Every structure is written in structure tokens, then in C-alpha cells.
Amino acid sequence: MKLYRFALRRDDGSNALESAMSLVDPAAAWPVVGQIANDARATEGRVFVTDEDENVVIMIGVASARALLGRARKKLDSASIPPLPIAV
């Protein structure tokens, strides 16, 4: 398992949210990205996911994540997505 960091960056470059969790691989981060995008107050900004080596493994706009993952979200069991600590 690797540690992955999640950040919701506003268009001005500031972080609206930062979180981290251990995941098996980057693909396991997509449900978390979807949760972050759906919880975001506005459609502006981007969700960044970086690995332990600080490589960006996922970067997607909030609106795109909502559109892309909206269909997949119906298939996910929301109980399987752990809650995120929110830092502003």
C-alpha cells in the first residue's frame, strides 16, 4: 500500500482541501476523487492526487470529475468510501 495525497486546488492556486490515505494503487483513488468533486462548493478548481514520490497520478477538473464519475457513482456503494478529513 502507498500513501496518496489529495488536494482540491482553487483557480487562484490555494488549496481548498488536503487529505491523505493509504491505497493499493492509483485506481483506488477514483472514488475519493469523485467524493471530493461532489463535495466541492463550486465547479471551478482541480483535484490533484500525488503518490509518495510526489508524482501527480491524477489531475482532473471538478466539473469533469463530476461528469465522468457521476455515472460510475451510481454503481459504487457509498458506504465503501471512507470519509475524508476536511482542511480549509
PyMOL commands that place a pseudoatom at each C-alpha (Angstrom):
pseudoatom trace, name=CA, resn=MET, resi=1, chain=A, elem=C, hetatm=0, pos=[0.000, 0.000, 0.000]
pseudoatom trace, name=CA, resn=LYS, resi=2, chain=A, elem=C, hetatm=0, pos=[1.160, 3.501, -0.794]
pseudoatom trace, name=CA, resn=LEU, resi=3, chain=A, elem=C, hetatm=0, pos=[0.262, 6.848, 0.664]
pseudoatom trace, name=CA, resn=TYR, resi=4, chain=A, elem=C, hetatm=0, pos=[-1.654, 9.098, -1.737]
pseudoatom trace, name=CA, resn=ARG, resi=5, chain=A, elem=C, hetatm=0, pos=[-2.285, 12.787, -1.127]
pseudoatom trace, name=CA, resn=PHE, resi=6, chain=A, elem=C, hetatm=0, pos=[-5.439, 14.508, -2.339]
pseudoatom trace, name=CA, resn=ALA, resi=7, chain=A, elem=C, hetatm=0, pos=[-5.793, 18.248, -2.905]
pseudoatom trace, name=CA, resn=LEU, resi=8, chain=A, elem=C, hetatm=0, pos=[-8.619, 20.369, -4.204]
pseudoatom trace, name=CA, resn=ARG, resi=9, chain=A, elem=C, hetatm=0, pos=[-6.960, 23.450, -5.685]
pseudoatom trace, name=CA, resn=ARG, resi=10, chain=A, elem=C, hetatm=0, pos=[-8.878, 26.596, -6.457]
pseudoatom trace, name=CA, resn=ASP, resi=11, chain=A, elem=C, hetatm=0, pos=[-8.170, 28.534, -9.628]
pseudoatom trace, name=CA, resn=ASP, resi=12, chain=A, elem=C, hetatm=0, pos=[-6.124, 31.049, -7.621]
pseudoatom trace, name=CA, resn=GLY, resi=13, chain=A, elem=C, hetatm=0, pos=[-3.709, 28.252, -6.605]
pseudoatom trace, name=CA, resn=SER, resi=14, chain=A, elem=C, hetatm=0, pos=[-4.801, 27.922, -2.984]
pseudoatom trace, name=CA, resn=ASN, resi=15, chain=A, elem=C, hetatm=0, pos=[-5.859, 24.562, -1.587]
pseudoatom trace, name=CA, resn=ALA, resi=16, chain=A, elem=C, hetatm=0, pos=[-9.482, 24.235, -0.500]
pseudoatom trace, name=CA, resn=LEU, resi=17, chain=A, elem=C, hetatm=0, pos=[-8.905, 20.714, 0.830]
pseudoatom trace, name=CA, resn=GLU, resi=18, chain=A, elem=C, hetatm=0, pos=[-5.970, 18.473, 1.623]
pseudoatom trace, name=CA, resn=SER, resi=19, chain=A, elem=C, hetatm=0, pos=[-6.142, 14.851, 2.673]
pseudoatom trace, name=CA, resn=ALA, resi=20, chain=A, elem=C, hetatm=0, pos=[-4.107, 11.653, 2.523]
pseudoatom trace, name=CA, resn=MET, resi=21, chain=A, elem=C, hetatm=0, pos=[-4.812, 7.948, 2.701]
pseudoatom trace, name=CA, resn=SER, resi=22, chain=A, elem=C, hetatm=0, pos=[-3.145, 4.636, 2.001]
pseudoatom trace, name=CA, resn=LEU, resi=23, chain=A, elem=C, hetatm=0, pos=[-4.396, 2.862, -1.112]
pseudoatom trace, name=CA, resn=VAL, resi=24, chain=A, elem=C, hetatm=0, pos=[-3.429, -0.250, -3.028]
pseudoatom trace, name=CA, resn=ASP, resi=25, chain=A, elem=C, hetatm=0, pos=[-2.940, 1.613, -6.318]
pseudoatom trace, name=CA, resn=PRO, resi=26, chain=A, elem=C, hetatm=0, pos=[-3.911, 4.866, -8.048]
pseudoatom trace, name=CA, resn=ALA, resi=27, chain=A, elem=C, hetatm=0, pos=[-7.088, 3.327, -9.485]
pseudoatom trace, name=CA, resn=ALA, resi=28, chain=A, elem=C, hetatm=0, pos=[-8.428, 3.028, -5.937]
pseudoatom trace, name=CA, resn=ALA, resi=29, chain=A, elem=C, hetatm=0, pos=[-8.275, 6.833, -5.689]
pseudoatom trace, name=CA, resn=TRP, resi=30, chain=A, elem=C, hetatm=0, pos=[-11.097, 7.452, -8.182]
pseudoatom trace, name=CA, resn=PRO, resi=31, chain=A, elem=C, hetatm=0, pos=[-13.978, 7.000, -5.696]
pseudoatom trace, name=CA, resn=VAL, resi=32, chain=A, elem=C, hetatm=0, pos=[-12.267, 9.508, -3.402]
pseudoatom trace, name=CA, resn=VAL, resi=33, chain=A, elem=C, hetatm=0, pos=[-11.764, 11.931, -6.311]
pseudoatom trace, name=CA, resn=GLY, resi=34, chain=A, elem=C, hetatm=0, pos=[-15.473, 11.608, -7.064]
pseudoatom trace, name=CA, resn=GLN, resi=35, chain=A, elem=C, hetatm=0, pos=[-16.382, 12.340, -3.450]
pseudoatom trace, name=CA, resn=ILE, resi=36, chain=A, elem=C, hetatm=0, pos=[-14.132, 15.402, -3.375]
pseudoatom trace, name=CA, resn=ALA, resi=37, chain=A, elem=C, hetatm=0, pos=[-15.600, 16.700, -6.648]
pseudoatom trace, name=CA, resn=ASN, resi=38, chain=A, elem=C, hetatm=0, pos=[-19.172, 16.174, -5.490]
pseudoatom trace, name=CA, resn=ASP, resi=39, chain=A, elem=C, hetatm=0, pos=[-18.488, 17.832, -2.133]
pseudoatom trace, name=CA, resn=ALA, resi=40, chain=A, elem=C, hetatm=0, pos=[-16.802, 20.874, -3.714]
pseudoatom trace, name=CA, resn=ARG, resi=41, chain=A, elem=C, hetatm=0, pos=[-18.886, 24.040, -3.387]
pseudoatom trace, name=CA, resn=ALA, resi=42, chain=A, elem=C, hetatm=0, pos=[-18.108, 25.305, -6.868]
pseudoatom trace, name=CA, resn=THR, resi=43, chain=A, elem=C, hetatm=0, pos=[-17.297, 23.746, -10.222]
pseudoatom trace, name=CA, resn=GLU, resi=44, chain=A, elem=C, hetatm=0, pos=[-14.019, 25.626, -10.505]
pseudoatom trace, name=CA, resn=GLY, resi=45, chain=A, elem=C, hetatm=0, pos=[-10.763, 24.079, -9.428]
pseudoatom trace, name=CA, resn=ARG, resi=46, chain=A, elem=C, hetatm=0, pos=[-8.933, 20.811, -9.910]
pseudoatom trace, name=CA, resn=VAL, resi=47, chain=A, elem=C, hetatm=0, pos=[-8.448, 17.650, -7.902]
pseudoatom trace, name=CA, resn=PHE, resi=48, chain=A, elem=C, hetatm=0, pos=[-4.823, 16.514, -7.695]
pseudoatom trace, name=CA, resn=VAL, resi=49, chain=A, elem=C, hetatm=0, pos=[-3.680, 13.124, -6.433]
pseudoatom trace, name=CA, resn=THR, resi=50, chain=A, elem=C, hetatm=0, pos=[0.020, 12.585, -5.787]
pseudoatom trace, name=CA, resn=ASP, resi=51, chain=A, elem=C, hetatm=0, pos=[1.882, 9.484, -4.687]
pseudoatom trace, name=CA, resn=GLU, resi=52, chain=A, elem=C, hetatm=0, pos=[4.610, 9.109, -2.059]
pseudoatom trace, name=CA, resn=ASP, resi=53, chain=A, elem=C, hetatm=0, pos=[7.230, 10.282, -4.551]
pseudoatom trace, name=CA, resn=GLU, resi=54, chain=A, elem=C, hetatm=0, pos=[5.174, 13.459, -5.221]
pseudoatom trace, name=CA, resn=ASN, resi=55, chain=A, elem=C, hetatm=0, pos=[4.319, 12.344, -8.766]
pseudoatom trace, name=CA, resn=VAL, resi=56, chain=A, elem=C, hetatm=0, pos=[0.921, 13.554, -9.955]
pseudoatom trace, name=CA, resn=VAL, resi=57, chain=A, elem=C, hetatm=0, pos=[-1.061, 10.395, -10.714]
pseudoatom trace, name=CA, resn=ILE, resi=58, chain=A, elem=C, hetatm=0, pos=[-4.474, 12.030, -11.222]
pseudoatom trace, name=CA, resn=MET, resi=59, chain=A, elem=C, hetatm=0, pos=[-5.371, 15.604, -12.174]
pseudoatom trace, name=CA, resn=ILE, resi=60, chain=A, elem=C, hetatm=0, pos=[-8.921, 16.396, -13.172]
pseudoatom trace, name=CA, resn=GLY, resi=61, chain=A, elem=C, hetatm=0, pos=[-11.180, 19.424, -13.091]
pseudoatom trace, name=CA, resn=VAL, resi=62, chain=A, elem=C, hetatm=0, pos=[-14.085, 19.382, -10.630]
pseudoatom trace, name=CA, resn=ALA, resi=63, chain=A, elem=C, hetatm=0, pos=[-16.732, 19.672, -13.368]
pseudoatom trace, name=CA, resn=SER, resi=64, chain=A, elem=C, hetatm=0, pos=[-15.094, 16.932, -15.440]
pseudoatom trace, name=CA, resn=ALA, resi=65, chain=A, elem=C, hetatm=0, pos=[-14.826, 14.634, -12.430]
pseudoatom trace, name=CA, resn=ARG, resi=66, chain=A, elem=C, hetatm=0, pos=[-18.492, 15.154, -11.637]
pseudoatom trace, name=CA, resn=ALA, resi=67, chain=A, elem=C, hetatm=0, pos=[-19.488, 14.358, -15.223]
pseudoatom trace, name=CA, resn=LEU, resi=68, chain=A, elem=C, hetatm=0, pos=[-17.121, 11.393, -15.583]
pseudoatom trace, name=CA, resn=LEU, resi=69, chain=A, elem=C, hetatm=0, pos=[-17.779, 9.819, -12.217]
pseudoatom trace, name=CA, resn=GLY, resi=70, chain=A, elem=C, hetatm=0, pos=[-21.460, 10.697, -11.956]
pseudoatom trace, name=CA, resn=ARG, resi=71, chain=A, elem=C, hetatm=0, pos=[-22.434, 7.624, -13.925]
pseudoatom trace, name=CA, resn=ALA, resi=72, chain=A, elem=C, hetatm=0, pos=[-19.991, 5.385, -12.088]
pseudoatom trace, name=CA, resn=ARG, resi=73, chain=A, elem=C, hetatm=0, pos=[-21.099, 6.750, -8.716]
pseudoatom trace, name=CA, resn=LYS, resi=74, chain=A, elem=C, hetatm=0, pos=[-24.450, 5.019, -9.067]
pseudoatom trace, name=CA, resn=LYS, resi=75, chain=A, elem=C, hetatm=0, pos=[-22.617, 1.695, -9.183]
pseudoatom trace, name=CA, resn=LEU, resi=76, chain=A, elem=C, hetatm=0, pos=[-20.477, 2.391, -6.115]
pseudoatom trace, name=CA, resn=ASP, resi=77, chain=A, elem=C, hetatm=0, pos=[-21.564, 1.525, -2.636]
pseudoatom trace, name=CA, resn=SER, resi=78, chain=A, elem=C, hetatm=0, pos=[-21.153, 4.885, -0.902]
pseudoatom trace, name=CA, resn=ALA, resi=79, chain=A, elem=C, hetatm=0, pos=[-20.593, 3.069, 2.398]
pseudoatom trace, name=CA, resn=SER, resi=80, chain=A, elem=C, hetatm=0, pos=[-17.316, 1.699, 0.982]
pseudoatom trace, name=CA, resn=ILE, resi=81, chain=A, elem=C, hetatm=0, pos=[-15.869, 5.196, 0.534]
pseudoatom trace, name=CA, resn=PRO, resi=82, chain=A, elem=C, hetatm=0, pos=[-14.207, 6.334, 3.768]
pseudoatom trace, name=CA, resn=PRO, resi=83, chain=A, elem=C, hetatm=0, pos=[-14.999, 9.843, 4.969]
pseudoatom trace, name=CA, resn=LEU, resi=84, chain=A, elem=C, hetatm=0, pos=[-12.337, 12.446, 4.269]
pseudoatom trace, name=CA, resn=PRO, resi=85, chain=A, elem=C, hetatm=0, pos=[-10.919, 14.811, 6.847]
pseudoatom trace, name=CA, resn=ILE, resi=86, chain=A, elem=C, hetatm=0, pos=[-11.561, 18.318, 5.564]
pseudoatom trace, name=CA, resn=ALA, resi=87, chain=A, elem=C, hetatm=0, pos=[-8.984, 21.043, 5.997]
pseudoatom trace, name=CA, resn=VAL, resi=88, chain=A, elem=C, hetatm=0, pos=[-9.535, 24.538, 4.696]
for i in range(1, 88): cmd.bond("trace and resi %d" % i, "trace and resi %d" % (i + 1))
show_as sticks, trace
zoom trace
